[in-house]
Amino acid sequence: MALNYDQAVSKYEPTLGLEVHVELNTNSKMFCSCSTVFGAEPNTQTCPVCLGMPGALPVVNAKAIESSILIGLALNCSIAPYSRFARKNYFYPDMPKNFQTSQYDEPICVDGYLDVEIETDEGPKTFRVDIERVHMEEDTGKSLHVGGATGRIHGAEYSLLDYNRAGIPLVEIVTRIVPGTGKYAPAVARAYVTELRDILRSLGVSDVKMEQGSLRCDANVSLAPIGSGKLGTRSETKNVNSLRSVERAVAGEIVRQANRLEAGERIVQETRHFLEESGETRPGRSKETAEDYRYFPEPDLVPVAPDAKWIEELRATLPEKPSTRRKRLQEAWGVSDNEMASMVNAELLDTVEATIALGAEPARARGWWLGEISRLANEKEVHPTSLITAEQVAEVIALIANGELTDKLARGVVEGVIAGEGSPREVIDKRGLKVVSDDGALMTAIEAAIAAQPDTAERIRGGNIPAAGALIGAVMKATGGQADAAKVRELLLKHLGQG
């Protein structure tokens, strides 16, 4: 009988290792001046250098070095006073040079760590993930396999190659093994990649869009019997491209390996591919060792030796850590963990903070950005901040607070702003969206509602206060939703002797 996840981790101890590849958001490639803009026509952003033509000489991108140092500093690494590039030799169709310019034995950043917190059965617990190295390299091209059911090379009729991505600056962040996670290994993996993504975004060094491949995770997993004190043979699940998939891939590998071990089979050191549909992994290729890559120093590039003063200047520019910032804002705004997670996942935390800084009440700022504005953005398949600014949302919230707009009228104002009708004030004037608060006008509408529903009015006079909702709704309908509902309720109950 096959083991499930709980049974697997009750018998075997998982050990994690994570490698995260980050595409840097420089304007040009790592070793040439070709553009890095995403989505261009295939093979339109190439040159003799990134295509590996004979005689073409690379030049290191200074901005990429700066970004790599910033990443290392944010991850508590030591910055090497001297590092160099190497040639990593292997054949693959999307490698135009048949080698990758990378760093091997002398990376730019070493010996860091990142602490991540997860919820356990005993409450919140912090795990320290030690980082072995952060090194610079170039990305490969992209293969498109046409035909077949999976979109992969197996079963495809033919393949197309796009070298636009070849040579884009890439940073690889490699952890040491992460022991002691037990059944929480998948959650630790997800938390690590999540926190790392947030740090990279805060540094402004990458757009970290996993769906576009700007951030990709390779998850190494091995199992050994609990208490054995040994390490098992690892597998490496390649290019996992969502936070949820990182967690599922680690859990899936734990189950797969446990069942092989239970059956007396051995684990093969290999790369594997994660299958989104099933949550399982599929074999790739036998995992190479460093010797297989035949590393040797890159003869066309000088070593990188950053000035110590420059490193300290970069250290002084580091922003507040995302986890520290989240806790600070969460306490200041009085929001729950889930509400904070919603803002972070929607990439709206900065925008909500900006709206609050302009005077908006935190609950309303969060509600508008995560509610109506996100709904409209989803319909248009764009990010909410492309539709309306924090200044405009803060103005709408202020108009609600001072009684000039109801929530319903405010939705019309927001729709008008998004439609390009001008500022909130201009939309109010053009659409005539003004709260009816004049007592005389409201009493006219209230009396009409009472005349239309005399039985309801009598129940209210008799003390059935909840029945007032029907008459208030009638008044709101008669005023086109522009009446102040609280004012209507106050006048209505007073008129019927319940005020």
Residue, then its C-alpha position, 0 to 999 in steps of 0.5 A: m500500500a502506497l504511503n501518503y505524505d503524513q506516513a512518509v514524513s513519519k518514517y523518513e527525514p527530508t533534507l532540502g536544498l534550494e537554488v533560485h535563479v533570478e533574472l536581473n532587470t538591467n536594460s542590456k544583457m550580461f556581456c553585450s548591449c542587446s536589449t532585455v525587454f520581455g516579449a519581443e519578436p523571437n531572435t530580434q535581440t541578439c548580436p555576435v556576442c550573445l550568439g557566441m560568434p567567433g571573435a566576439l568579445p564580452v564586456v561585463n555589465a556594471k549594473a549587474i555586478e551592483s545588483s548582485i552585490l546588493i542581493g548578497l548584502a541583503l542576504n547577509c553574505s560576505i562580498a568577495p574582494y576578488s571573483r572571476f567568471a568561468r566557462k561551464n561547458y555543456f551542449y543544449p540547443d538553447m545554449p548558442k555558445n555551447f557553454q555558459t559564462s558563469q562563476y564557479d570556485e570564486p563567486i561574488c557572494v558567500d556565506g549568508y543566511l535568510d530566516v523564515e517563519i512558518e506556522t507549525d503545530e506548536g505555533p510560529k517557528t523560525f527556520r534559518v536557511d544558510i546560503e552557500r553562494v550567490h553567483m553571476e551568470e547568463d541565462t540561456g535561450k528558450s526552446l518551444h516544443v511544438g506538437g505533442a500533449t505536454g509542451r515538452i520535447h518528448g512527443a513534440e513534432y519539432s522545436l523552435l529556438d528563441y535566443n532573445r533571453a540568451g545572455i540576460p543577466l542571471v543571479e543564482i542563489v544557492t542554499r546549503i542543505v536545510p536539515g531539521t525541517g521534518k514534515y514542514a519541509p514544503a512549507v519552509a521551501r515556500a516561505y524561503v522563496t516567498e521571502l527571497r522574492d519580496i527581498l529582491r522586489s524591495l531591492g528593485v533588482s528584478d521584477v521577480k515574475m515567476e510566471q515569466g521566468s524572471l524567478r525560477c526555483d530548483a528544489n533539491v530533496s533527499l530522504a533518509p530514515i529518521g534517526s539514521g544520521k545520514l543523507g539520502t540521494r537527492s533529486e533536483t526538480k527544475n524550474v518550478n515557477s510559482l510559490r504554490s508549485v514549490e511547495r507541491a513539488v517538494a511534497g510530491e518528491i518526498v512521497r515519491q522517494a519514500n515509496r521507492l525506498e519502501a519498495g526497496e528501490r534506490i533513488v537516482q540522482e537526477t533532474r526532474h520536471f514538475l507537472e502542474e496538473s498532477g503535482e508529481t515530478r517526471p524524470g529529466r536527465s541524470k544529474e551532472t557533477a562539476e567535473d562533467y561541466r569541465y569548468f575553466p576560467e573565462p579567458d575573455l573577462v577580467p576578474v571582478a574586484p569591487d572596491a570596499k568603499w563602494i560596497e559599504e555605500l551600497r550597504a547604506t542603501l539597503p531598504e528595510k527588510p520586507s518581513t520587518r516592514r510587514k510586521r510594522l505596518q500590520e501592527a500600525w494598521g491593525v490588520s490580520d495575517n491573512e489581510m496582510a498576505s492578501m496585500v502582499n500577494a496582490e502586489l498592492l502593499d506599497t500602494v495601500e501604504a501610499t494611500i494611507a500616507l495621503g490620509a486614508e483610513p487603513a481599512r478603507a484603503r485596503g478595502w478599495w484596492l483589494g475590492e472594487i479596484s481589483r475587481l475592475a482590474n481583473e476584468k481588464e486583465v491589468h494590475p490595479t495601479s495601472l487604472i487609478t492612482a493612490e492620490q485619486v483613491a485617497e481623494v475618493i475615500a476623503l469624500i466618503a469620510n466628509g459625507e460628500l459621497t456614499d460607498k455606492l456613489a464612490r464606486g461610480v466615481v472610481e469607474g469614471v476616473i478609470a474611464g478617463e473622465g478626469s479627477p474624482r471632483e470632475v467625475i462628480d460634476k460630470r455625472g451629478l454624483k452628489v449625496v442628497s442630504d437636504d432634510g426637505a428633499l429627504m423628508t419628501a422621499i420618506e413620506a412618499a415611501i411611507a405612503a406606499q408602504p403604510d403597513t410597514a410604517e405601522r410596524i415601525r411605529g409599534g417598535n419593529i425597528p428592523a422593518a425600517g430597512a424596507l423604507i430606507g431601501a425605497v428612499m435610496k431607490a427614489t434618490g438614485g442611491q444618492a441619499d445618505a442612508a444614515k441620515v435617511r434612517e435617522l429622519l425616518l425613525k424620528h418621523l415615526g416616533q422611534g427617534 
